[in-house]
Amino acid sequence: MKNIFLLDGLAGVGKSDFLEYIKHNYDQIYSATILTKYTTKPKAEASEDLQPISQEEFTQKIKESSPLNPFFHYEYGFPIDYTKTTTDKNDKQSNFYGFFKSDLDNLLETHENIFVIVRSIRCIKHIQSIYENHRVAIIPTFIYSDEAKTRKRLQDEQSTTDDKIEERILRNESAFRELMIQTSLPYREVIINNAEKINFIRSIHQLLDKYNQPESLNSLFIDSSLQLTPPKALVGYKSEMQHFLNKYPYRQNIFLMIRYRSTNKMLRHYIKKVISDNNFHCVLADELNITHNVYNPMVASLLCKYGIAIFEPPEPSHSFSPNVAYELGLMQILDKTCLVSKHKSLKSISFFDILKDENGQWYQSDVDLLQQIDDHLTVLKNNEFQTFTPTPSPTAIKNLSDTIDPNPNTVP
């Protein structure tokens, strides 16, 4: 699988050094290259991975953005104060950076590893959403260095004045505060650049080596950030499982663990409807029929991101369903998020840990259970399927509302 590395990090942490090392050492070994971005940054200040253009030209590229070929862009630096009627030469201003999806795609045709600096969590998430169902791994990588090392690194740059150093340190403080208030961070890798240069180089090599191992013939493709490796017992069913995932996306699949009885047929019907109404897909081991044997629960636990385990009132022969307990155990071994709902008539049973008060939720009636499931799915849906809408910061280019901002993929 090909890789797109999105490099992020504060000023002076070594992002440019990272690109320089890739350029001169890994082009042939790992078929690696660097994407050139458009920027409004002055030519005299632009690094080799930037193509300076005017603000008007940048605005035009935003207008040329389309759902099939979005223009990924962001603002970085000190936001421009458009309320001022005059501009002071000492005003600290930000610059704009961007590139088209087609720029990435063109490089992917000839290279295995693409590197680009993206200093915006919003933009990183936009790229992830666009490439989600492509056979391309998106690897946001954050590079960190403490302030003392950063300051020394900036001082070693002969073209950087003391004023510029202080400006970049000040900008780092603002950017770091913004980073800390994020509720979720997109980074898959973090590189610490606090030691000797040889250690930084070693970290770069380890990163490339990790994502350039021969792809397992048995892996199941989920999306650009996830592949699953089935246990040996299921390897022979890879094609059937991949076909299922292509039809029913992993993040929408819910493994319903419940007794399979004629007496609860109507309840299963209504649970399925609640799951469907919340834009998820219900999977029952008894109806999956991929292996046509006792391995079906294993398949269901692998192909579903979420689970709902229901412990109904006791039967004459069983205090609780051993099959449900077994299926829940499979999901918990795989660290899957599961709702555990238990009928209150089971409260007197204390010898089974899962039936203790602190584990799961109790319900009294089928109506209570359906409401419990609906509430749980609402939370999952808000966390998993929230639509990412890339919007420019309020200090972005004037009259940006008149331009066409990239349209994100809407996750169903």
Buried (B, 14 or more C-beta within 10 A) or exposed (E): BBBBBBBBBBBBBBBBBBBBBBBEBBBEEBBBBBBBBBBBBEEEEBEEBBEBBEEEEBBEBBEEBEEEBBBBBBBBBBBBEEEEEEEEEEEEEBBBBBBBBEBBBEBBEEBBBBBBBBBBBBBBBBBBBBBBBBEBBBBBBBBBBEEEBBBEBBEEEEEBEEEBBEBBBEBBEEBEEEEEEEEEBBBBBBBBBBEEEEEBBEBBBEBBEEBBEEEEEBBBBBBBBBBBEBEEEBEEBBEBBBEBBEEBBBBBBBBBBBBBEEEBEEBBEBBBEBBEEBEBBBBBBEEBEBBEEEBBBBBBBBBBBBBBBBBBEBEEEEBBBEBBBEBBBBBBEBEBBBBBBBBEBBEEBEEEEBBEEEEBBBBEEBEBBBEBBBEBBEEBBEEBBEEBEBEBBEBBBEEBEEBBBBBBBEBE
